[in-house]
Amino acid sequence: MSEASTDRVADRPAEVTDPLLWDLAAAVADAHQPDDERVCASPSCAGAAWPCAAWNNAQAGLSAARTPRQPAAPRQSAGSPQSASRPGAGQPGAGRAGAAGEPGTAAVRTDARSLAATAA
């Protein structure tokens, strides 16, 4: 780890919720500082006026790294009540094509007819 990255870790505010994003955004912001003529000193900006797009994006990253994370929405499992309410759900072969009379066969035939009708 370089000395500069160690300094960033020590300077990281306590309210940072995404340390990786903070460290990356801080590194970009450090690399895109203005020179005496208010031009971005980074070679990747090739003399762009400061604040450059990279510096602005780094500031957005620093702000986002402080934003509390939202809890993820709960996922529906395969055995959830919602999926069990569909006809044939949970039965072997449901939703798959099979021999005549097996669950899922009628849906396949209907889809084939609708594809043929659209192609005509």
Buried (B, 14 or more C-beta within 10 A) or exposed (E): EEEEEEEBEEEBEEEBEBEEBBBBBBBBBBBBEBEEEEBBBBEEBEEBEBBBEBBEBBBEBBEEBBEEEEEEEEEEEEEEEEEEEEEEBEEEEBEEEEEEEBBBBEBEEEEEEEEEEEEE
